[in-house]
C-alpha cells in the first residue's frame, strides 16, 4: 500500500509561497488548474499535485450540506513554486 502524501490547505501554501490566498486561487483558475469552484481538474489530481477532501456539515435549519476542500501536496507546492518563479522571470 502506498503511503498517503502530506497535504496542506491552499491558504497555508499561499503563505509559504508569499502570495495571497485569493491571488493564488485566481492564478490557478486562469491557468486552468482549478475550476470555478476552486477544485482542481482530475489531471492535476492524478499527477499527485492536489487532493480534494470531501466533507459534510449539518445546519440546524437547512440540514446536511456537502463541501469539497482543495488540498495541495508536497509535490504540488514544489510545482507551484516553479510556476510562480517562471511567471516572475517573464
N, C-alpha and C positions, 0 to 999 in steps of 0.2 A: 504494500500500500504506500502511495506517495504521500510524504508529509505535507500538511497544509501550510502554504506560504503565509507569512505575516501580511496583514492588510491594515491600511490606515484610512481614516476619513479624509475627504477632499480638503476640508478646512485645515487639518493638521499638515497635509502635504503642501498646501499653498503657503503656509507659514515657513516650512522648511525651505521652500524654493524662493522665499522673499517676494511673493506676489499675492495680491488679494484674492480671496475665495471667489468673488463674483467675476473678477477678471480672468481667473483660471477657467472657470466654467464657460465663460464667453469664448475664450480662445479655443477650448476643446470642442465647443459646438460649431464654431466657424471652421475648424479643421475637420469636421465631420467624424469626430471621435465619439462624441456624445449626441444623443438625440435631443429633441426639445424638452424632454422631461429629465435631462441630465443623466440618462442611463447610457452606458457605453454600448456601442454596436457589438454584435457577437464576435466579429473577427478580432477585436481588441481583447475581449474576454478570453477567447481561445488561445491567443498569444501569451496569456498569463500576465497582462498589464493591469487588468482591472478585475474586480469581482463585484457581485451585487448581492447585498444582504436583503432578504425579504422578511418583513415582519407584520404584525398586526397590533392594533391598539383598540381599546373599547371606549367609545364616547357614551356618557350616561344617557343621552337623548337619542342620538342617531345610530348607535350600535357599533358593530365591528367595522373597522377601516383597515385596509391593507396599504402597505407602502414598500418602496424599494429604495435602498440607500447604496450609492456608489462608493466602493472602497478601492484604494489603489495599492498594488503590491509593491514589494521592494524593486522588482524588475521594472514596474511601471514608473516608479519615482526616478530611476536612472534614465529611462526613456524620455520622461518629461523634461528632465534637466538638459538632456541633449537637444530636445526640441526647442526649448527656450534659448539655449546658447546659440543655436542655428539662427533663430529669429533675430537675436541681438546683433549678430555679425552681418546680417543682410542690410 
